[in-house]
Amino acid sequence: MIPPDYVQRHATPRPTSLDRARLQLLVLESGLAFLGRARAALERGDVGAFVADLARTQDAVLEIAQTMDARSSDLAESLSGLREQMIRRLARGDAASRLEIVDDIVEAYGPIVEAYRRAVHGGP
């Protein structure tokens, strides 16, 4: 039997500490994770999973680019450029060169996520 105080403590709603910037960071990080999954799928020859995870990455990038406020216009521009690079380069690349292209995109995406992470957490 579950003690009543445990039930009461976990049944009452608590305000969440996630604000808009942290939610955006979570979306950015998930986009980078999906990009890693897309790369792994391409390595093992699973084109369906590659396309699905790449689409999820593009959705994450588009979502953040569209929700950026005017103060974050540089980040929104970087994300828009990254999304264009994903669409343009991957659409034209063959399977052999796509791994290199995905690596280039990860190389461009990683610093964007890291810069946003520092901005959210107030680090150097």
C-alpha positions in Angstrom: 0.0 0.0 0.0 1.2 3.5 -0.9 1.5 5.9 2.1 -1.1 8.7 1.9 1.5 11.5 2.2 3.4 10.1 -0.8 0.2 10.2 -2.9 -0.7 13.7 -1.7 2.8 15.0 -2.3 2.9 13.7 -5.9 -0.7 14.4 -6.7 -0.6 18.2 -6.2 0.5 20.1 -9.3 3.8 21.9 -9.1 4.9 24.7 -11.3 7.5 23.6 -13.8 10.9 25.3 -13.9 11.1 25.1 -17.7 10.8 28.4 -19.4 10.7 29.2 -23.0 14.4 29.3 -23.6 15.0 25.9 -21.9 12.2 24.4 -24.0 13.8 25.7 -27.1 17.1 24.3 -25.9 15.5 20.9 -25.5 14.1 21.1 -29.0 17.5 22.1 -30.4 19.2 19.2 -28.5 16.6 16.7 -29.7 17.3 17.9 -33.3 21.0 17.2 -32.9 20.1 13.7 -31.4 17.9 13.0 -34.4 20.7 14.0 -36.7 23.0 11.5 -35.0 20.3 8.8 -35.3 19.9 9.7 -39.0 23.7 9.3 -39.5 23.7 5.9 -37.8 20.7 4.8 -40.0 22.6 5.9 -43.1 25.7 4.0 -42.0 23.7 0.8 -41.6 21.8 1.4 -44.9 18.4 2.0 -43.4 17.2 4.7 -45.8 13.7 4.9 -44.3 15.0 5.6 -40.7 17.5 8.1 -42.2 14.8 10.0 -43.9 12.5 9.9 -40.9 15.2 11.1 -38.4 16.4 13.8 -40.8 12.8 15.1 -41.1 12.6 15.2 -37.3 15.8 17.2 -37.3 14.5 19.6 -39.8 11.2 20.0 -37.9 13.2 20.8 -34.7 15.3 23.4 -36.5 12.3 25.0 -38.2 10.4 25.1 -35.0 13.1 27.0 -33.2 13.8 29.3 -36.1 10.1 30.3 -36.2 9.8 30.9 -32.5 12.9 33.0 -32.0 12.2 36.6 -31.0 13.9 39.6 -32.4 16.7 39.5 -29.9 17.8 36.2 -31.2 17.8 37.0 -34.9 21.4 35.8 -35.3 20.5 32.4 -34.0 17.4 32.3 -36.2 19.5 33.2 -39.2 22.0 30.4 -38.3 19.2 27.9 -38.0 17.6 28.9 -41.2 20.9 28.6 -43.0 21.4 25.2 -41.4 18.0 24.0 -42.5 18.6 25.2 -46.1 22.0 23.3 -46.0 20.3 20.1 -44.9 17.6 20.4 -47.6 19.8 21.5 -50.5 22.9 19.3 -49.9 21.2 16.1 -48.8 18.7 16.2 -51.5 21.4 16.2 -54.1 23.9 13.9 -52.5 24.1 10.2 -53.3 24.2 7.6 -50.5 28.0 7.4 -50.5 28.5 11.2 -50.1 25.7 11.7 -47.6 27.7 10.6 -44.6 30.2 13.3 -45.3 27.4 15.8 -45.8 25.7 14.7 -42.5 29.0 15.1 -40.7 29.3 18.6 -42.2 25.8 19.4 -40.9 26.6 18.0 -37.4 29.7 20.2 -37.5 27.6 23.3 -38.2 24.7 22.3 -35.8 26.8 21.4 -32.8 28.2 24.9 -32.1 24.7 26.4 -32.5 23.4 24.1 -29.8 26.4 24.8 -27.6 26.1 28.6 -27.9 22.4 28.4 -27.1 23.1 26.1 -24.1 25.6 28.6 -22.8 23.1 31.5 -23.3 20.4 29.6 -21.4 22.5 28.4 -18.6 24.5 31.7 -18.3 27.9 30.1 -18.8 31.0 31.4 -20.7 
